[in-house]
Amino acid sequence: MGKTLAEKILSEKSGQDAYAGQIVIARVDVAAFQDGTGPLGVRQIQKLKIEKVRAPKSIVFIDHAAPSPRKELSNDHMLLREFCSKSGAILSEVGDGVIHQRLVESYAKPGDVVIGADSHSCTSGALGAFATGMGSTDVAIGMAMGRTWFKVPETYRIEVKGRFQPGVGAKDLILYLIGMIGADGATYKALEFGGEAIDNMSMESRFTLSNMAVEAGAKTGLIASDKITREYLKRMGRLKDWRALAPDKDAKYEKIIEIDAGKLEPQVACPHTVDNTRPVKELKGTKIHQVFIGTCTNGRIEDLKIAANILKGNKVAKGVRLIVVPASRMVFLEASKLGLLDVFVRAGGIILGPGCGPCVGVHEGILGDGEVCLSTANRNFKGRMGNPEGFIYLSSPATAAYSAIKGVISDPREVLKKKKTRKG
C-alpha cells in the first residue's frame, strides 16, 4: 500500500513499516529550543545529568526577546549560552534571526525529523521534513537522547489547482483553508499540500503554508521535495542536503480538500482567532494604528519585495506606524543590498533587527488599549502582541503594505491594477 509523506519519513526514521495510527520511536535529526521555551528544556536536561546532547543538530535560538528587554530574560539567555558551550548544542545568537527561518536556511532538509519547542516548528515541513512543535520537556528528551516517539498521523491532502491572481498568494490560501476547516479542523493530522499551484510556488511561499498548518491543529504541514526545493537548498549553499521525496501515487488519505487558487481573494483573519477569516473586501475601511510586516510567517525576502513594491514612492498614512522585521540576518542583508530597507524607511516605516519583534508582545511594538494592528504574523489571539486590550488582524504582506498607505484595511489588488495600467 502506498504511503503519504508523513508515513514515508517516519518509516525511514523508525526502521519499521509505519502507517497512520501506529506508534513509532524515530531518530531525531534536528532538535531546537528558542529563548522563550528553552530555559525550561535546558533545566530538564540538567536534571537528568546529561552533559552532551545526542540529536545530530541540536540548536538553541535567541530570537524571541532579542536583544533582551529585561534582566530576567538576560539571565535566561546566559543560561542558554552556557548550556550550548558545554553540551555541544549550536547557539544562534541575538540578531541571527527567527528559529523557523534559521532552520530552513541552515539546518533542516528533506526526509528529516525536526522537533522544536515552538508551535511553528512545522515550517520546515515545506522542505519535505517531518517537522513539528512539541513541549519543552519532550524536545529536551529528543535533544538529549536523539530519539522520540510519535503516533503516525492521518493525512489530509490539500490539492490546490490553478494559479493565483495578482495580489493573492500563500498567506491568503492558508487563511482561507483555516477559515474553512476551523482552528481544530485538522487536530493531530498531517496536512500534505500539492497540486499545480503548489508545484509552481516558491519555497518562501511554501514556508508560509507549512508554518501555519498548526493553526488548523495539524501536527505537521508537508510539501514534496522537488526541483523548487533543490534550487532553494542550492541557493543556501546546501545542495548536498537535497533529495527528491514525494508521496506515493496510491497513498491513502483520510480526506482530500480541493481548492481553486484562481478563485481566491485576499483574506484577513479577524480578532481574536485565526479561523475568524473573511475576504478583505468585507473589512475595507477598518481603521488601523499599526502595520507589522515580518515574523517566521512572512518575514522572508519575497515578502519584503512584495511589500516594498507597493510602498515604493508612497508614504505611510498619518497615524499609522509601520514596523518591518526581516526574519534573519541573511534576509536583512539581502534586503539592504536590494534597497528594500531604504524603501520602507522613506515610506515612513521603522526597521527592527532580525528576530520575532512585536509578534509575541515581549518588546518592540506592543499595542495600546483599543489599538488595531494589521500583521503578517500567524496568530491574533487576545493579548498576543502584549496587550489584551489590543486588536490584531492577520493578512498577507501585500494587504498589509497597501493598508499602511491607506490607513485602513484595503484590497492590494487596487494598487496592483493601477501599477499595471501605468506600465501598459
Secondary structure as the mmCIF struct_conf table of DSSP 4:
data_model
#
loop_
_struct_conf.conf_type_id
_struct_conf.id
_struct_conf.beg_label_comp_id
_struct_conf.beg_label_asym_id
_struct_conf.beg_label_seq_id
_struct_conf.end_label_comp_id
_struct_conf.end_label_asym_id
_struct_conf.end_label_seq_id
STRN STRN1 GLY A 2 GLY A 2
HELX_RH_AL_P HELX_RH_AL_P1 LEU A 5 SER A 14
TURN_TY1_P TURN_TY1_P1 GLY A 15 GLY A 15
BEND BEND1 GLN A 16 GLN A 16
TURN_TY1_P TURN_TY1_P2 ALA A 20 GLY A 21
STRN STRN2 ILE A 23 ARG A 27
BEND BEND2 ASP A 29 ASP A 29
STRN STRN3 VAL A 30 GLN A 34
TURN_TY1_P TURN_TY1_P3 ASP A 35 THR A 37
HELX_RH_AL_P HELX_RH_AL_P2 GLY A 38 LYS A 47
TURN_TY1_P TURN_TY1_P4 LEU A 48 LYS A 49
BEND BEND3 LYS A 52 LYS A 52
BEND BEND4 ALA A 55 PRO A 56
STRN STRN4 LYS A 57 PHE A 61
TURN_TY1_P TURN_TY1_P5 HIS A 64 ALA A 65
BEND BEND5 ALA A 66 PRO A 67
BEND BEND6 PRO A 69 ARG A 70
HELX_RH_AL_P HELX_RH_AL_P3 LYS A 71 SER A 87
STRN STRN5 ILE A 90 SER A 92
TURN_TY1_P TURN_TY1_P6 VAL A 94 ASP A 96
STRN STRN6 GLY A 97 GLY A 97
HELX_RH_AL_P HELX_RH_AL_P4 ILE A 99 SER A 106
TURN_TY1_P TURN_TY1_P7 TYR A 107 TYR A 107
TURN_TY1_P TURN_TY1_P8 PRO A 110 GLY A 111
STRN STRN7 VAL A 113 GLY A 116
BEND BEND7 ALA A 117 ASP A 118
HELX_RH_3T_P HELX_RH_3T_P1 SER A 119 LEU A 127
TURN_TY1_P TURN_TY1_P9 GLY A 128 GLY A 128
STRN STRN8 PHE A 130 GLY A 133
HELX_RH_AL_P HELX_RH_AL_P5 SER A 136 MET A 145
BEND BEND8 GLY A 146 GLY A 146
STRN STRN9 ARG A 147 LYS A 151
HELX_LH_PP_P HELX_LH_PP_P1 VAL A 152 GLU A 154
STRN STRN10 THR A 155 LYS A 161
BEND BEND9 GLY A 162 GLY A 162
HELX_LH_PP_P HELX_LH_PP_P2 PHE A 164 GLN A 165
TURN_TY1_P TURN_TY1_P10 PRO A 166 GLY A 167
HELX_RH_AL_P HELX_RH_AL_P6 ALA A 170 ILE A 181
TURN_TY1_P TURN_TY1_P11 ALA A 183 TYR A 188
STRN STRN11 ALA A 190 GLY A 194
BEND BEND10 GLY A 195 GLY A 195
HELX_RH_AL_P HELX_RH_AL_P7 GLU A 196 ASP A 199
TURN_TY1_P TURN_TY1_P12 ASN A 200 ASN A 200
HELX_RH_AL_P HELX_RH_AL_P8 MET A 203 ASN A 211
TURN_TY1_P TURN_TY1_P13 MET A 212 MET A 212
HELX_RH_3T_P HELX_RH_3T_P2 ALA A 213 ALA A 216
TURN_TY1_P TURN_TY1_P14 GLY A 217 GLY A 217
BEND BEND11 LYS A 219 LYS A 219
STRN STRN12 THR A 220 ILE A 223
STRN STRN13 SER A 225 SER A 225
HELX_RH_AL_P HELX_RH_AL_P9 LYS A 227 ARG A 235
TURN_TY1_P TURN_TY1_P15 MET A 236 GLY A 237
HELX_RH_3T_P HELX_RH_3T_P3 LEU A 239 ASP A 241
STRN STRN14 LEU A 245 LEU A 245
TURN_TY1_P TURN_TY1_P16 LYS A 249 ASP A 250
STRN STRN15 ALA A 251 ALA A 251
BEND BEND12 GLU A 254 GLU A 254
STRN STRN16 LYS A 255 ASP A 260
HELX_RH_3T_P HELX_RH_3T_P4 ALA A 261 LYS A 263
STRN STRN17 GLN A 267 ALA A 269
HELX_LH_PP_P HELX_LH_PP_P3 CYS A 270 CYS A 270
TURN_TY1_P TURN_TY1_P17 PRO A 271 HIS A 272
TURN_TY1_P TURN_TY1_P18 VAL A 274 ASP A 275
STRN STRN18 THR A 277 PRO A 279
HELX_RH_3T_P HELX_RH_3T_P5 VAL A 280 GLU A 282
TURN_TY1_P TURN_TY1_P19 LEU A 283 GLY A 285
STRN STRN19 LYS A 287 LYS A 287
BEND BEND13 HIS A 289 HIS A 289
STRN STRN20 GLN A 290 GLY A 294
HELX_RH_AL_P HELX_RH_AL_P10 THR A 295 ASN A 298
BEND BEND14 ARG A 300 ARG A 300
HELX_RH_AL_P HELX_RH_AL_P11 ILE A 301 LEU A 311
TURN_TY1_P TURN_TY1_P20 LYS A 312 GLY A 313
HELX_LH_PP_P HELX_LH_PP_P4 VAL A 316 ALA A 317
TURN_TY1_P TURN_TY1_P21 LYS A 318 GLY A 319
STRN STRN21 ARG A 321 VAL A 325
BEND BEND15 ALA A 327 ALA A 327
STRN STRN22 SER A 328 SER A 328
HELX_RH_AL_P HELX_RH_AL_P12 ARG A 329 LYS A 337
TURN_TY1_P TURN_TY1_P22 LEU A 338 GLY A 339
HELX_RH_AL_P HELX_RH_AL_P13 LEU A 340 ARG A 346
TURN_TY1_P TURN_TY1_P23 ALA A 347 GLY A 348
STRN STRN23 ILE A 350 ILE A 351
BEND BEND16 PRO A 354 GLY A 355
HELX_RH_3T_P HELX_RH_3T_P6 GLY A 357 VAL A 360
BEND BEND17 GLY A 361 GLY A 365
HELX_LH_PP_P HELX_LH_PP_P5 ILE A 366 GLY A 368
TURN_TY1_P TURN_TY1_P24 ASP A 369 GLY A 370
STRN STRN24 VAL A 372 SER A 375
BEND BEND18 THR A 376 ASN A 378
TURN_TY1_P TURN_TY1_P25 LYS A 382 MET A 385
BEND BEND19 GLY A 386 GLY A 386
TURN_TY1_P TURN_TY1_P26 PRO A 388 GLU A 389
STRN STRN25 PHE A 391 LEU A 394
HELX_RH_AL_P HELX_RH_AL_P14 PRO A 397 LYS A 406
BEND BEND20 GLY A 407 GLY A 407
STRN STRN26 VAL A 408 VAL A 408
TURN_TY1_P TURN_TY1_P27 PRO A 412 PRO A 412
HELX_RH_AL_P HELX_RH_AL_P15 ARG A 413 LYS A 423
#
